[in-house]
Amino acid sequence: MAARFIRLLALGLLVGTVVSSPAAAAVVRPPSSQETAASSVPARGTDPAYARSYFGARYYRANLGRFTTVDPLMTIKENLVDPQRWNRYAYVRNSPLKFVDPDGRDALWVTSSDGSLKTLVIPIHFTGRGATPETNRAIEARAASLSTGDPRVSVQIIATDKPINGVLNTMSLSLGTDQGRCGAAGECINRIGGNRISIDASQPDAVGAAVHDSLHAGGIGEGYKSIYDGPARVGSEPLPGYSDSNIMTSRHGTQLTPQQMEQAKKNKTTKQCVSDASGGIKCGGQ
């Protein structure tokens, strides 16, 4: 079976090519300089009659500085401690210089046109002193090596600073813990299905930690529960049905289950996409 190529566009910029084959459901390769220069298709699109732009999940009115419909994602727990989140017509809490939310989604579930191949694609902008090319590649490779229990289903983390079909997460790879954002734990994601991750890149298992929390961005929950001695966390143990071979139980794990992949597919912040026979890709809302 010949490989099929899918061009990924984001805000009019070609950010990569998905190569679908029997061996790998989808592998995204960065565009060449010629491809980037040749790409001028506005993937999001504008509606001049109403002075609005389409961002994948809703329309934006630049002259008003507001979206014309509410954010489809409602996070009650975060809203309770952050009043800026109650304005669901605003963009990134009215702090566009600090935060990015291309379309409110955190992953893409890409299905081949014949339905035989499926890939959970998680685009991540790696930042911080620990975000070296070697570390970024190691995180991508670790994710690609995960067994999902089905050879037709795979995981792909993509290191990029440009949204892929409107989807982009941010991971801070600092050389130390981030207790300001994450408290005593020092590492965290803002929520399951979230898009802001902090990882201590100086620890020996940083690559596994990065993959673990990236999968949280894709909507996959924990595979362990913490053990406490009073207020102090003293360890953890697998949840029923899990073992240390699962990446969501242990950072050294190498496996995911079909049930976890289904969890990612049904996650409300995962964008559903289909590759067509000509090699293009179309996501829900486009």
Backbone torsions as a table, in degrees:
resi	resn	phi	psi	omega
1	MET	NA	127.5	-178.5
2	ALA	-74.2	150.4	176.7
3	ALA	-68.6	148.5	178.0
4	ARG	-116.8	138.4	-174.1
5	PHE	-107.4	132.4	-179.7
6	ILE	-121.4	120.1	179.0
7	ARG	-84.9	129.5	179.3
8	LEU	-102.0	124.5	-179.1
9	LEU	-116.4	141.9	176.0
10	ALA	-143.3	119.4	179.9
11	LEU	51.4	37.1	175.8
12	GLY	85.2	-0.9	-178.8
13	LEU	-110.4	131.8	175.8
14	LEU	-74.1	120.7	-176.9
15	VAL	-110.3	-5.7	178.0
16	GLY	168.4	175.6	178.5
17	THR	-129.2	127.3	175.4
18	VAL	-88.0	126.1	176.9
19	VAL	-107.1	110.8	-179.4
20	SER	-98.5	132.7	-179.9
21	SER	-152.8	168.0	178.9
22	PRO	-61.6	-30.8	-176.6
23	ALA	-77.1	-32.4	-179.6
24	ALA	-141.4	125.1	-175.9
25	ALA	-59.6	-39.1	177.1
26	ALA	-159.7	130.0	174.9
27	VAL	-126.4	121.1	-177.5
28	VAL	-96.3	128.4	178.0
29	ARG	-114.3	141.3	179.8
30	PRO	-62.2	152.1	-179.8
31	PRO	-74.2	152.2	172.7
32	SER	-77.5	165.9	179.3
33	SER	-62.2	-33.7	178.2
34	GLN	-67.1	-40.5	179.6
35	GLU	-65.1	-42.2	-179.5
36	THR	-62.4	-43.0	-179.3
37	ALA	-66.2	-32.0	-176.1
38	ALA	-82.0	-14.6	-175.7
39	SER	-88.1	115.3	178.4
40	SER	-135.4	17.3	-178.2
41	VAL	-82.8	121.8	178.2
42	PRO	-73.3	96.1	-173.6
43	ALA	-60.6	-32.5	-179.3
44	ARG	-83.2	-51.3	176.5
45	GLY	92.4	155.5	178.7
46	THR	-128.1	160.0	178.2
47	ASP	-124.3	88.3	-174.0
48	PRO	-57.4	-33.1	-176.8
49	ALA	-60.8	-30.8	-178.3
50	TYR	-115.6	9.2	178.3
51	ALA	51.3	46.7	-179.2
52	ARG	-132.2	156.2	-179.8
53	SER	-121.8	144.9	-178.1
54	TYR	-97.4	127.1	-176.4
55	PHE	-116.9	26.6	172.2
56	GLY	94.5	-40.0	179.6
57	ALA	-116.6	-22.0	180.0
58	ARG	-165.7	170.3	-178.8
59	TYR	-94.4	149.5	-178.6
60	TYR	-123.1	134.5	176.2
61	ARG	-103.5	105.0	-176.3
62	ALA	-63.8	-34.0	-178.1
63	ASN	-70.2	-20.7	177.4
64	LEU	-101.4	-18.3	-176.1
65	GLY	69.3	28.8	-177.5
66	ARG	-143.0	152.2	169.4
67	PHE	-76.0	153.3	-177.1
68	THR	-89.3	-9.6	173.8
69	THR	-135.1	165.1	-176.2
70	VAL	-74.8	157.9	173.5
71	ASP	-60.3	126.7	-177.8
72	PRO	-68.8	-13.3	-179.3
73	LEU	-103.4	128.0	-179.3
74	MET	-119.5	116.9	-177.4
75	THR	-114.2	89.5	-173.2
76	ILE	-57.1	-45.7	-175.8
77	LYS	-60.9	-42.5	179.4
78	GLU	-70.9	-35.8	-179.9
79	ASN	-63.0	-34.6	-177.0
80	LEU	-63.8	-29.2	-178.9
81	VAL	-106.8	1.5	-177.8
82	ASP	-141.3	89.1	-174.9
83	PRO	-56.8	-27.3	179.6
84	GLN	-59.7	-25.3	-177.0
85	ARG	-73.9	-15.0	-178.1
86	TRP	-70.2	-24.0	176.7
87	ASN	-81.6	96.2	-173.6
88	ARG	-83.2	1.5	173.9
89	TYR	-95.4	-10.7	-177.3
90	ALA	-82.6	169.2	178.7
91	TYR	-111.3	126.2	176.9
92	VAL	40.0	55.5	173.6
93	ARG	59.3	27.0	-178.3
94	ASN	62.0	26.3	177.6
95	SER	-128.3	66.1	-175.7
96	PRO	-69.0	-17.7	177.7
97	LEU	-78.6	-17.5	-176.6
98	LYS	-107.9	-34.1	-174.0
99	PHE	-122.7	156.3	176.7
100	VAL	-132.4	136.4	175.7
101	ASP	-144.1	81.4	-173.2
102	PRO	-51.1	-44.1	174.6
103	ASP	-153.5	17.1	177.3
104	GLY	82.4	6.6	-179.8
105	ARG	-112.2	158.4	-173.1
106	ASP	-123.9	-7.8	179.9
107	ALA	-158.9	165.2	176.0
108	LEU	-124.3	136.2	173.4
109	TRP	-105.5	104.1	-173.8
110	VAL	-100.4	120.5	178.8
111	THR	-111.8	134.4	178.7
112	SER	-66.9	160.8	-174.3
113	SER	-59.7	-30.7	179.8
114	ASP	-92.7	1.3	177.0
115	GLY	79.2	5.8	-173.2
116	SER	-85.9	-25.9	-176.1
117	LEU	-121.1	136.9	-178.5
118	LYS	-136.7	136.6	-178.3
119	THR	-136.3	129.8	170.5
120	LEU	-86.4	110.0	-177.6
121	VAL	-103.7	124.8	-178.3
122	ILE	-122.9	98.9	178.5
123	PRO	-78.1	133.7	-177.1
124	ILE	-136.2	132.5	171.3
125	HIS	-94.1	107.5	-179.8
126	PHE	-83.8	130.8	179.0
127	THR	-130.5	171.0	177.0
128	GLY	97.0	167.4	-176.4
129	ARG	-65.6	-23.3	179.8
130	GLY	-87.0	-2.4	-177.0
131	ALA	-86.5	66.6	178.2
132	THR	-85.2	157.6	177.8
133	PRO	-55.5	-37.3	-179.1
134	GLU	-65.9	-44.3	179.3
135	THR	-65.8	-42.8	179.7
136	ASN	-60.3	-43.4	178.9
137	ARG	-66.0	-36.7	179.3
138	ALA	-64.6	-37.7	178.0
139	ILE	-66.5	-44.2	177.8
140	GLU	-60.2	-44.2	-177.5
141	ALA	-67.2	-39.7	-179.7
142	ARG	-62.9	-43.0	179.0
143	ALA	-63.7	-42.9	-178.4
144	ALA	-65.1	-24.9	-177.2
145	SER	-84.4	-9.0	-176.7
146	LEU	-64.6	136.3	173.3
147	SER	-87.2	130.3	-179.0
148	THR	-104.5	1.2	-176.8
149	GLY	85.1	-0.4	179.2
150	ASP	-148.2	115.7	-177.7
151	PRO	-62.8	-13.4	179.6
152	ARG	-89.5	-3.4	-177.0
153	VAL	-121.9	131.7	-177.6
154	SER	-141.4	170.3	178.4
155	VAL	-119.3	139.2	176.3
156	GLN	-139.6	121.1	170.2
157	ILE	-96.8	133.4	-178.2
158	ILE	-118.7	120.9	174.7
159	ALA	-80.4	114.8	-177.7
160	THR	-157.2	152.3	174.0
161	ASP	-105.8	9.0	178.6
162	LYS	-120.5	139.7	177.7
163	PRO	-60.5	144.2	173.4
164	ILE	-105.9	112.0	-174.6
165	ASN	49.9	41.0	176.4
166	GLY	83.9	5.8	-175.3
167	VAL	-114.7	129.0	177.5
168	LEU	-159.3	132.1	173.6
169	ASN	-108.4	163.8	176.6
170	THR	-123.9	129.8	176.3
171	MET	-123.6	121.1	175.3
172	SER	-88.4	116.5	176.5
173	LEU	-103.9	86.7	-177.5
174	SER	-91.3	160.7	177.1
175	LEU	-94.4	65.4	-176.2
176	GLY	150.9	174.5	-178.3
177	THR	-81.5	158.2	178.9
178	ASP	-114.3	79.2	-177.1
179	GLN	-76.5	-19.9	176.1
180	GLY	-63.6	-40.2	179.6
181	ARG	-92.3	-35.0	-168.5
182	CYS	-110.8	-0.3	-178.5
183	GLY	71.5	-152.2	-175.8
184	ALA	-63.8	-28.4	-179.3
185	ALA	-62.5	-35.3	176.3
186	GLY	80.8	-16.4	177.5
187	GLU	-135.8	145.1	-177.8
188	CYS	-172.3	169.7	165.3
189	ILE	-124.9	149.6	-174.5
190	ASN	-64.7	-23.5	174.0
191	ARG	-176.6	164.3	170.5
192	ILE	-65.2	126.6	-171.5
193	GLY	81.7	15.2	-179.3
194	GLY	-84.8	-174.4	-175.7
195	ASN	-139.5	9.5	177.6
196	ARG	-128.2	117.4	-172.8
197	ILE	-123.8	141.1	174.9
198	SER	-124.5	126.7	-178.8
199	ILE	-131.9	139.8	174.3
200	ASP	-83.7	102.8	-175.6
201	ALA	-76.1	-5.3	-178.9
202	SER	-85.7	-10.8	-178.3
203	GLN	-82.1	153.7	-176.5
204	PRO	-60.5	-33.4	-176.5
205	ASP	-103.0	32.5	-176.4
206	ALA	-62.2	-37.5	-179.0
207	VAL	-63.7	-44.6	177.4
208	GLY	-64.0	-38.5	178.1
209	ALA	-63.4	-40.9	-179.6
210	ALA	-65.1	-42.2	178.3
211	VAL	-66.2	-43.2	179.4
212	HIS	-55.6	-50.5	-177.4
213	ASP	-75.6	-26.4	173.5
214	SER	-63.1	-38.1	178.1
215	LEU	-69.0	-29.1	170.7
216	HIS	-60.9	-40.9	177.2
217	ALA	-59.5	-34.2	177.5
218	GLY	-77.5	-0.6	174.6
219	GLY	98.3	7.3	-179.2
220	ILE	-90.8	129.9	-176.2
221	GLY	-83.7	-179.5	-179.4
222	GLU	-69.0	152.2	175.0
223	GLY	-112.6	16.0	-179.8
224	TYR	-142.9	166.5	170.9
225	LYS	-126.7	146.2	-177.5
226	SER	-80.3	149.8	176.5
227	ILE	-111.9	130.0	-176.1
228	TYR	-119.7	146.5	169.7
229	ASP	-115.6	93.7	-170.6
230	GLY	69.2	-132.4	179.3
231	PRO	-82.1	-10.1	-174.4
232	ALA	-90.6	131.3	175.3
233	ARG	-80.7	123.7	-174.6
234	VAL	-113.4	-3.9	179.6
235	GLY	166.5	-165.6	178.8
236	SER	-151.3	165.2	175.8
237	GLU	-145.0	150.2	-178.7
238	PRO	-62.1	145.7	171.2
239	LEU	-70.1	159.4	177.8
240	PRO	-54.0	132.0	-179.8
241	GLY	89.3	-4.2	179.2
242	TYR	-111.5	162.9	174.5
243	SER	-145.7	173.6	-178.7
244	ASP	-67.6	-7.8	176.3
245	SER	-76.9	-11.4	-179.5
246	ASN	-90.7	130.6	-176.7
247	ILE	-62.6	-23.5	179.2
248	MET	-87.1	-4.5	173.8
249	THR	-101.7	-43.7	-179.6
250	SER	-133.4	139.2	178.7
251	ARG	-65.1	-15.1	177.6
252	HIS	-92.8	-0.4	-178.5
253	GLY	-65.5	157.8	-177.0
254	THR	-124.9	6.0	-171.5
255	GLN	-131.5	156.6	165.4
256	LEU	-131.6	158.9	179.1
257	THR	-100.7	158.9	174.0
258	PRO	-56.0	-33.6	179.0
259	GLN	-65.9	-38.2	177.7
260	GLN	-67.8	-37.8	177.8
261	MET	-66.5	-36.1	176.4
262	GLU	-66.3	-35.7	176.2
263	GLN	-61.0	-41.8	178.0
264	ALA	-65.9	-41.5	-180.0
265	LYS	-61.4	-39.9	-175.8
266	LYS	-89.1	-3.6	178.8
267	ASN	-58.0	135.2	-173.3
268	LYS	-69.3	-15.0	177.4
269	THR	-102.1	11.0	175.7
270	THR	-96.0	125.4	-178.7
271	LYS	-84.9	129.6	-179.4
272	GLN	-86.3	125.1	-176.3
273	CYS	-132.0	152.4	178.5
274	VAL	-133.5	134.2	174.0
275	SER	-88.5	137.4	-178.5
276	ASP	-97.7	175.7	-174.2
277	ALA	-63.8	-26.0	-178.4
278	SER	-85.0	-2.5	178.2
279	GLY	98.3	4.9	177.1
280	GLY	-87.5	174.8	179.5
281	ILE	-134.7	135.2	179.7
282	LYS	-130.4	130.6	-178.1
283	CYS	-110.4	159.2	179.8
284	GLY	-55.8	134.1	-179.9
285	GLY	92.9	-8.6	-179.8
286	GLN	-92.8	NA	NA
